[in-house]
């Protein structure tokens, strides 16, 4: 059985992170900040929230991550070349990752990458959006209860 706690964060890939930052901040009225490089995951990104940043329980807004591929031939650049700009990943926080992964597998959906705390599922298996399951909260870890 799967128990989804909520949406932790949503990733958007854009051609230019500064332009994406201006566009999404203006459109949604959410401040995106701290643009920086993340070479380990091939991204230059800005976020609406930092990991562990205190969050009030009444704030149900998931973290938004806007990024551009950091390298022209890395994995994110290949995804961008195939799919263009848009939502790339929706990250769901789950109560128990092992149970959630088994729930997906029982429906014929295998993770393409799994760690102790997260699992990723290919867009071709999940109607066009890469899904990540995360045990507990990532960006909402500082939830003020």
C-alpha positions as CSV (number, residue, x, y, z in Angstrom):
1,X,0.0,0.0,0.0
2,X,1.2,3.5,-0.8
3,X,0.7,6.5,1.5
4,X,1.5,9.8,-0.3
5,X,2.2,12.6,2.2
6,X,2.1,15.3,-0.5
7,X,4.1,16.9,-3.3
8,X,7.6,17.8,-2.1
9,X,8.8,19.7,-5.2
10,X,8.4,20.1,-8.9
11,X,11.2,20.5,-11.4
12,X,10.9,22.7,-14.5
13,X,13.7,22.6,-17.2
14,X,14.2,25.8,-19.2
15,X,16.5,27.0,-21.9
16,X,17.8,29.9,-19.7
17,X,17.5,29.7,-15.9
18,X,17.6,33.5,-15.4
19,X,14.7,34.0,-17.8
20,X,12.9,31.0,-16.3
21,X,13.4,32.5,-12.8
22,X,11.9,35.8,-13.9
23,X,9.0,34.2,-15.8
24,X,7.9,31.7,-13.1
25,X,8.4,34.2,-10.2
26,X,6.3,36.8,-12.0
27,X,3.6,34.4,-13.2
28,X,3.1,32.6,-9.8
29,X,4.2,35.3,-7.4
30,X,6.7,32.9,-5.8
31,X,10.3,34.1,-5.2
32,X,12.8,31.9,-6.9
33,X,16.3,32.5,-5.5
34,X,19.9,31.3,-5.0
35,X,20.7,30.4,-8.6
36,X,23.8,28.2,-8.6
37,X,25.5,25.3,-10.3
38,X,24.9,21.7,-9.2
39,X,27.5,19.8,-11.2
40,X,26.7,16.4,-9.5
41,X,23.2,16.5,-11.1
42,X,24.1,18.5,-14.2
43,X,22.0,21.5,-13.3
44,X,22.1,25.2,-12.9
45,X,19.1,25.9,-10.7
46,X,17.1,28.3,-8.6
47,X,14.5,27.3,-6.0
48,X,11.6,28.7,-4.1
49,X,12.9,27.0,-0.9
50,X,16.1,25.5,0.4
51,X,16.2,22.0,1.9
52,X,15.3,22.1,5.6
53,X,14.1,25.7,5.5
54,X,11.4,26.1,8.1
55,X,7.9,25.8,6.6
56,X,4.6,26.4,8.3
57,X,2.1,23.5,8.1
58,X,-0.4,25.9,6.5
59,X,2.0,26.5,3.6
60,X,1.0,23.8,1.2
61,X,3.0,25.2,-1.7
62,X,5.5,22.6,-3.0
63,X,9.0,23.8,-3.7
64,X,9.6,24.9,-7.3
65,X,13.0,24.2,-8.9
66,X,13.7,25.9,-12.2
67,X,16.9,24.7,-14.0
68,X,18.8,24.6,-17.2
69,X,21.2,21.8,-18.1
70,X,24.7,22.6,-16.9
71,X,26.7,20.8,-19.6
72,X,25.8,20.4,-23.3
73,X,26.2,16.6,-23.4
74,X,25.0,15.6,-19.9
75,X,21.9,13.6,-19.0
76,X,19.7,16.7,-18.4
77,X,20.8,18.2,-21.8
78,X,19.8,15.0,-23.5
79,X,16.4,15.1,-21.8
80,X,16.0,18.8,-22.8
81,X,17.0,18.0,-26.4
82,X,14.3,15.3,-26.6
83,X,11.5,17.0,-24.6
84,X,12.1,20.8,-24.6
85,X,11.1,23.1,-21.8
86,X,8.5,22.2,-19.2
87,X,7.9,20.1,-16.1
88,X,10.4,17.3,-15.9
89,X,9.9,15.8,-12.4
90,X,7.2,15.7,-9.8
91,X,8.5,14.6,-6.4
92,X,6.1,12.9,-4.1
93,X,6.9,12.4,-0.4
94,X,5.7,9.0,0.8
95,X,5.5,7.5,4.3
96,X,7.3,4.3,3.4
97,X,9.5,4.2,0.3
98,X,9.8,0.4,0.1
99,X,6.0,-0.1,0.2
100,X,5.5,2.7,-2.4
101,X,8.1,1.1,-4.8
102,X,6.4,-2.2,-4.4
103,X,3.0,-0.6,-5.1
104,X,4.5,0.8,-8.4
105,X,6.1,-2.6,-9.3
106,X,2.8,-4.4,-8.7
107,X,1.5,-2.2,-11.5
108,X,4.4,-3.0,-13.9
109,X,6.3,0.2,-13.2
110,X,10.0,-0.4,-12.3
111,X,12.3,2.3,-11.0
112,X,15.2,3.2,-13.2
113,X,17.2,4.5,-10.2
114,X,16.6,3.7,-6.5
115,X,18.5,4.7,-3.4
116,X,17.8,4.2,0.3
117,X,15.6,7.4,0.4
118,X,14.3,7.8,-3.2
119,X,13.2,6.1,-6.4
120,X,12.9,7.5,-9.9
121,X,10.4,6.3,-12.6
122,X,10.8,6.9,-16.3
123,X,8.3,9.3,-18.1
124,X,7.4,6.6,-20.6
125,X,6.0,4.5,-17.8
126,X,4.2,7.4,-16.0
127,X,2.3,9.2,-18.8
128,X,5.1,11.6,-19.7
129,X,6.4,12.9,-16.4
130,X,9.4,11.6,-14.5
131,X,8.2,10.7,-11.0
132,X,10.4,10.6,-7.9
133,X,9.3,9.0,-4.7
134,X,11.0,10.3,-1.6
135,X,10.6,8.8,1.9
136,X,9.6,11.6,4.2
137,X,10.1,15.3,3.3
138,X,13.0,16.8,1.4
139,X,12.3,20.5,0.8
140,X,9.5,20.4,3.5
141,X,11.7,18.6,6.0
142,X,11.6,21.7,8.2
143,X,7.8,21.4,8.5
144,X,6.8,23.4,11.6
145,X,4.2,21.1,13.3
